[in-house]
Amino acid sequence: MISIAAHPPHEILLARLVAAGLPTDDVAPGPYQTFFGAREDEDWLAVIGLEALGHNALLRSLAVDAGQRDRGIGAALVDAVERHARALGVAQMYLLTTGASAYFARLGYAPVERESVPGTIRSTAQFSALCPRSAAVMVKRLT
């Protein structure tokens, strides 16, 4: 049975992100960043992050082990993060992706112009430096 928990072990989080080719330079779990993981028994299968910045948040770093895809783990993690974000008062969730636009569109995210993204999100390391400008920007209204 798969369970979802906040705060996966830091070394597991970093290993999953590196394996997925995602940036780790700004990973700093703390007051603004919360990471969640999905595990089965003692195996951590996937991770995801939330960078909450007031009424806006950045969904970041969804990484599912390649051998565990198509089991609904990613969607379950996105749902868990969205519920957590709503509890924090987040109204809009943004994300950047270089190859998963269709996946996130199925989860209710829509493309948005980079210039329309609030400054709090644009100033994150993910948006301003770590993700390429060619990355698609998407948003989902949570309220």
N, C-alpha and C positions, 0 to 999 in steps of 0.2 A: 504494500500500500504506500502510495506517495503522500508525503506530508510537506507542508510549506511552513517555513520558519524564518523569522527575521534574524539577521546577524549570523550568516554562515561563517565558519572559521575563515579568517583573513587569508590564510595560505590557500584554502580551497577556492575562495573568491578570485584571487589573483590567477590561480592555475586555470580556472574555467575561462576567464577573460582572455588570457594569453592564448589558450587553445583555440578560441574563436576568432583570434586576430583583432580583438578590441583593445582600445587604449587603457592603460592602467596608471598613467602618470598622475592623474588627479584623484585616484581612489583614496578617499579619506573618510571612512565611516565616522559619523559624528552628528552634530546637530542639524546639518542640512542634507546629509546623505544617509540614506537607509538602504541597506541591501537585504534581499531576501533570497532564500535558496529552496530548491525542491530536492527532497531526498527520499530514497527508498532504502529502508533499513539504515545502514551506515554510509551508503553511497550518495554523495551529492551529485545530482544529475544536471542541475541547471541553476543559474543565478540571474538576478535582475536588480536594478537599482532605481532609486527615486531620489531626485534632488529637488526638495521642496523649497520654494522661494515665494512665500506669501500665497497669493491666490493662483499663482502659476507654478508649474513643476516641470521637470525634465525627466521623462522616462528614459532610462539609460541602461545600456549594457545587458541586454537580454542575450544570454549564452546558454544554449542547451547542448549537452553532449551529443555528438553526431549520431551515436548509436541509439539515442533515446528520442529522436524526433518522431513526429507523427503520432504521438501518444497524448497530445493535449497538454503537455507540461508547460510549454511556453504560454499558452492561452490562460492556464490556471495561474501562472505567476503574474501575468499582466493584470488579470482580474484582482488578485490579492493586492497588488500595488495600487490599483485604482481605488479599491475600497479603503486602503490606508490613507491615500491622498484625500479622498472625500472627507474622512474623519478629521483630517488636518485643515479642512476648509479650502482645499485646492479646487478651483473652478475650471481650469484648463490645463491639460497635460500635453506637453510638446515632446517630440522625439526627432532624432536625426538618424537616417539610415542610408547605407550605400547599396543595399541589395534586398531589403525586405519590405519594400513599399506595399506590394500586393498582400503580404501577410498582415501587415498592420491595418491596411484598408479593410480587410475582413473583420478586424476587431473594432472597427468604427473610427479609425483615424483617417483624416483627410489632408491632402496636400495643402500647404500654405506658403505664401511668398516669404522669403527670409526677412525682407524689410518690414513685414507686419508683426514679427515676433517681438514681444515685450523686451525691454532693455535688460530686465533681470535675467532672462533666459539667454539673451545674446551675450551677456557678460560672463557666462560660465565658460570654463576651460574647454568643455566639450564643444560648445558652439563656436567659440571665438578662435580656438587654436587646434584642438585635437582631431576634430572631424573635418574632412575636406569640404571645401565650398561646394563641391559637386554633390554632396550628400543631400538627399531629399529631406525636407522639413515637413513634419506632419503635426496635426493637432487634434485633440478630442476634447469636447466640452463635457465636463463631468457633472455639471449642475443643470 
